[in-house]
């Protein structure tokens, strides 16, 4: 069974003190031994203080981006080797990076290679635009992004893919659970083609796009969806912890109530 993951993508939100406050509230709200893997991805400047604030918990930390070179004259950039001692995960290929910062499929592929080589665990984002969706091109776009992001890479280790239809991100218009499930089935069969069935069975594929505490259950009840990449709702501790609790209950219905579990 794949371990469910709920990851919070804070994007360009929170000052350092707000980030510490937010994660402290999340920590309090989750005072149980969760079987869901929880990841928070604050802005770079908050990675160190948030890491401090998470000490003694099993909440993991992720970055939102990297550059693909190891070091050098790349003003303003952060390399994977700088991050590997600070965090475990990194989001790569988010549609906002593709749209506003020119992260082409080729750049995404280089970033994936650099992350894997440095020992960071990528959360690779793929997803189609509204017009592509309406033209019935979702599967082609998503599998094309996946193939080019992974081209030439040995991805036999842990891979997390986040399927995020662009039209669902930040719009309040989430996709339908069933449709997402079908697309993720295609993603998994592409992974099987590339790396074999075992890797495809073990890779986690998340859904992202307007996930809230009100709609999380619809996604988590689908067989192929292993968790969520949450943007806006991850900035509200009560929403985010509620999303995690519901995920826990759906994946592990026989677990004792979390309030009875050993606190972190
Ligand atoms: P959203 O963002 O939950 O605010 O739609 C998701 C994402 O961009 O990862």
Boltz pocket constraint, residues with backbone or C-beta under 6 A from the ligand:
constraints:
  - pocket:
      binder: B
      contacts: [[A, 9], [A, 164], [A, 168], [A, 169], [A, 170], [A, 171], [A, 208], [A, 209], [A, 210], [A, 211], [A, 229], [A, 230], [A, 231], [A, 232], [A, 233]]
      max_distance: 6.0
